[in-house]
Amino acid sequence: MAERFADHGAAMAASALTWPWTAHAVALGATAVTLLAVRWLLVQARTNRLRWLRPGPDTGAGCTGVAAVAVGAALVDRLRSDPRVLRGRARFTECAREPRLWLDLELTEDADPVDVWRGVREDGLTSLRLSLELERLPTVIRVTVPRRPTGRRLA
């Protein structure tokens, strides 16, 4: 019984391959898959990182811009004045009028991440928000602390 179905399926496939439009349908399907794959690759390369920030309210009389990289570097320099902060990186995303900040900080081994976070929030982010004349500045802070050696070995 199974042989009969296999023979019938093979006969149907053979007859479908003899139709004149089969090659065109296969080419059209391959082209569609290729276009979708290229679009997916292009979307992966896209970034929403800001190049410019526009401080102050929108008056319509003109706009002032400041390089987002420069603002991020100034913020990181200010935060690195704390001896508990080893390195940092700041990136702005979304739009120039309502930016979002992504802040990566690497702390020393003996640093208390909660204390550093409070200092960043109260000192660095508040002054940055005020200098950019923003009502709010949504921020994601990622804190990395080097792993402390525990003296234990895991097997």
C-alpha positions, 0 to 999 in steps of 0.5 A, a space after each residue: 500500500 505504501 509503495 502505491 502512494 510513493 509511486 503516485 507521489 513520484 508520478 505527480 511530481 514528474 508530471 508537475 515538472 513537465 508543466 511549462 510554468 514550473 520553472 517560472 514558479 520556482 524562479 519567482 519563489 527563489 527571487 522572493 526568498 532572496 529579496 526577503 533575505 536581503 531586506 532582513 540583512 539590511 535591517 540588521 545593519 540599521 542602527 537607531 543611534 543619534 548623531 545630534 541632540 537638539 537641546 531646548 524647546 522647539 521654537 521654530 525659529 531655528 535649531 541648535 544641535 550638539 554632537 551626541 558623541 561629545 555629550 556622551 564623552 563629557 558625561 563619561 568623563 564626569 562619571 570617571 572622576 569617581 575613583 570607583 568607575 573604571 570605564 564607561 560608554 554612553 550612547 543616545 538613541 531614538 530621536 533628537 528631541 526625546 533621546 534615550 541614553 544607554 550607559 555602560 559602566 565598569 566599576 572597581 572590584 570594591 565598588 558598591 554598584 548601588 552607591 555608584 548608581 545613586 551618584 550617577 542618577 543624582 549627579 550625572 544624569 540630573 545635570 545632563 538632563 538640565 543642560 540639555 533642557 529635557 523634561 525627562 531622559 529615559 536611561 538604561 544603566 548597565 553596571 559591570 563589576 569584575 568578579 571577585 575571586 572567592 577561593 573556591 574552585 568549581 569542578 
